[in-house]
């Protein structure tokens, strides 16, 4: 049975997010892992992974750096507003973006700092960024007022990139492709990281109880790896019955979800599932989504194995960089 045929009978009325109990490159487990991942991607579009290999110190250091940076006065943070560069890197204040304007007239109530690929020892010319196209440009960083922010962010960034590199072969196997299928498409810099802070809503007359931290949306790239601050429930995922299902933080796990690029490639055999962040906890909340895409010059169109007479191609070809750039423009209302 083809992937297109298999997708026809999938029930997406999930009530919880599956946990993949092992994540790694053990060849004896690869096929079994790929089967579990395929099942999760077709039914839910989300899953947790354990045994990811990122040390606790990396989480602790980047959380401390986030708390320090987001605690700075607004005028300091706005010096690095994302409009100062062409590739959306840098700082976004609360309500600056709106991922779901049809259902939210105020904006998303979080602040963020976005970065892309950069070596720990920065290079004047980085060959991994040679084909960035619409997303070309370097990172910008705070300096004197938050000196440890760059190092903590990049240490975590590279640790999470290593996890993502182990997932691409498993996604290939899950799609009944050679495990090296994505290797030549992921040699560059198409991974974006956002450090997020969801402030307390008290004393903000410009928002109300219905203002989301992040409105209902799908992610832009192939897949996302999300670290959630422990003990603060915010993430919700929509099932096929339009019910919101909580995806709470689970100790020693990361959340993985399918993004639009992989859904486009698979002609929606793999689900890019709508989700949102709603902070009703009464606490501040921090999180770090890492968005893994192919290199920005790679063309994305439905794979033949995911297309059939009953499931015709739903998407026209587009490069990864053009798609990510287009979605950023929509989010920040830049015509």
N, C-alpha and C positions, 0 to 999 in steps of 0.2 A: 504494500500500500504506500502510495506517495505521501509526502508531507502535506500536500494540498488536500488529499483525500482524508488523511488522519485528522486534519483540523476541523473538518465538517461536523464531527460528532462531539466536539469538546464542550464540556459544561463549565462555564465560567462563574457559577454561583458559589464561589468559595466563601468560607466563613473565617478562615485564618490563613496566615502566611506560612508556607512550609519551611522547614529547617533542613538544610543540606548538612549532614553530620560530619562530613569530611571534605576539605577543600585542599587539593594538592596535586602533585604530578605523579603519583604512584601508578605505573602502567597497569597494574592488576586491577586498580579501581577506576581507571579512566572511563571504560565503557559503562560501568554502573553509574558513575557520577554523571556522565553525559545523559544517560536515560533519565535520572532524577531531575536534572536541569531542564531537559526537553519537556518533561511533564509539567514542571513548575512554570516554564515560559509559555506553554500553550494554554494552561488553565488559569494562571494567576498573573504572570508577568513580574512577580516579585518572589524573592526567597531570601532567607538568612543563610550566611555561611559561618561555620566555625573553623577553628584551626587555621586562621588566616596568616599567622606568622608575624603580624605587626606587634612589636614590643609595647608593653604598657607605658613605658617611659615616653615613647613617641606621642601617644595620646595625651599624656599628662602635660608634656612640654607645649604641644600646640594649643591645648585648652588654656593654659596659663597665658600664652602669648595672645590668644584671642581676647581673653578677659582684660588684659592690659590695653590692647589696641582699641577695642570697642568702648573702653572706659575713658578714652581721651575726650577732651572738649570737641564739640562738633566742628568748630572752625579748623581745628588741626586735621581732622579726618577729611574734611571737604577739600583740602589742598590736593588730595589724590582722587578726586571724583573721576568716575570712569569716562566722563566726557572730555577729559584732558588728553585722551589718547583715542585712536581710531578702532581699537580692537576690544573695547569694553572691559579692559583690565582695570583694577583699582577699586575704589570705594563706592558703595551705593547706600544712601541713607534710608531710613524707614519711609515707606510710601513712595519711593522713587520709581519703582517699577510696578507693573500690574500684569500678571500672567493670565488673568481671567476677567478682562474688562466687561464682558457681557453680564457677569454676575457680581461685580464688585466695582463700585464707583469711587472708592477711596484710594486703592492701591494696596500693596502687600506690606504688612507691618513687620518687617525685619530689616536689619542692616547687614551688608555683605561686603566681603573683600574678595575679589576674583583674581586668580593667577593662572598662568599657563606654564608650559614647559620651560625650565631653566636649570642648567647644571648647578650643583652646589658651589662649584668654583666657576663663576660666570665666564662665558666665552664672548669675545668681541664679535665673532662670527660663528654661529652655531648651525652646523649642517643639518641638524634635525628640523630646523625651522625654514629651510630653503623653499619649501613648497606650500607655505601657509596661505597664500592667496588672500582671500577676503578677510582672513583673521590674522594677517601678518602684524607683527609688532611685539615688543618686549613687555616684561612686567614693570610695574612701578611699585616702589616700596617706601614705607615710612622709615625715617632714619633716626635722628637724635631722640625723638619722643617715644620710640618703641624699638630700640636697637636689636632685640632678639627675635623680632617678629619674622623676618625673612628666613633665618636659619631654621626656626621651629617649623614654619610652614613648608619649606622645601624638604626638610627631613621626613615629614609626614607624607608629602607629595610623592617622593621617590619610593617610600615604603609601600604606599598604596598602588603606585604604578606597577610594582613587582607583583602584587596580587592580581591586578588586572591582566598582566601578561600571562598568568597561569589560567585565567578564565577564557581568553580568546580561543585556545585550542579545544577547550571543553565545549564551547558554543559551536565550534566547527564540527566536532564529533556528534553533537546533539542534532546537527542539521545534516548528518550522514555525509559529511565532507571530510577530506584529509585534515588531520589536526593542524597542519601547517597552512591551511587555506588563507588565514588572515595575516600571516607573517609579513608578506611583502607590502601589505596595506597599512601596517602599523609600525613603520620604522621611524616616523617623524614625531611630531609634537602635538598631535590632536587630542590631548587630555587637558581638561579644564577643572580647576578646583575652586570651590567657593567656601570660605569660612562664613558661617551664618550666626547671627545673634538675634534672638527674639526677645525684645525688651519687655518689661512690665507695661501694661496698658493703662495703669493708674495715672490720672492727671492729664490725659490726652483728650482734649475736647474734639479733636479732628477725627477720632475713630469711635467705634461703638463695639458692642459685644459680638457683632457679626463680622467684623473686619478680620479677614484671615491673616495668618502669618505669611502663608503663600497660598494663593488661590488654586482652584482645581486646574490641573495641567498634565501634560506628558513631557518627558525629558527629550532633549534635542539630539543626543548622540546615540551610540550603539547600546551602551548600558551605563548604569550609575552604581558606584559603591558608596554607601552612606554610613558614616559614623554618627550615632546619636548619643547625646549626653545621657548617662544613666538616670533612671527613675523619673523622667519627665516625658509623659505621653503627649505626642503632638502629631505624628504621621498617621494619616488615614488613606486607605486605598479603596477605590470603588469597584465593586464586583458587577457581574453582568445583570443583576437585578437592581442596579443603581443604589445599592446599600453601601454605606461607608464602614469599612472594616479597619479596626485599629491595628497598627503595626508597632507595638511597643518596643522600647529598647530591651534587648535580652543580653545578659552578661556574656562577654567574650564573643560576641557575634558582630558581623557587619550585615547591612541590608544591601541586596543587589536587586536592581530592577531594570527591565528592558526599556530602551529608549526608542525614539522614532526611527533612527537610521537602521537599526536591526529589524524593526517592524517593517520598514519599507523594503529592505532586502528580502525578507521572508514573506512579503505580501500579506502581512498580518497573521501569519501562522504563529509567530511569536508575538505576544501582546505587549504593546506600549500602553500600560494601564494608567488611567487617570488617577491622580493622587493629590493630596493637599496637606498643608501644615496648619493645624488649628490649635493654638496654645490656650487652653482653658485651665491650666495647672495653677495659676497664680504665682508661678516662678519664672525667672529668666530661663532661657534655653539656648544652648549652643549645639551646632551640628556642622558636619563637613561632608557635603556631597562631592564626589569625584566623578566627572563625566568623561567616559572613555569612548572616543570615536576613532574612526580610521583617520589616516593622514588627510589633510584638508583638500588635497587635489584629487582624491579617489572618487570615482563616479559610483553612485548608488542607484540601483534599479532592481526590480524583483528577480530572484533567482528562478531558473526554469523549473526546478523541482517543487517550487511553491506556487506555480501557475498551472491552471488546468482550464478546460472548457467551462467547468462549473465555478471556477475561481479565477477569472481573468485578472490580468495585472491591474492593480489599483493606482500605481504611482508612475509618474514620468521621471526619467533620469535627472539627477541633480548632483553636483559635487558636494561632498561633506561640508567643506568650508562655506560654500554659498548657503547651504541650508541652515547651518548654525548662525551665520551672520544674519540671515533673514529673520530667524526666531528672536534673536537679541533685539533687532530693530523693533519688532512687534511688541516685545515686552517693555521696552523703554519709550514707546510711542514716537519713534524717530521716523518721520516720513522721508 
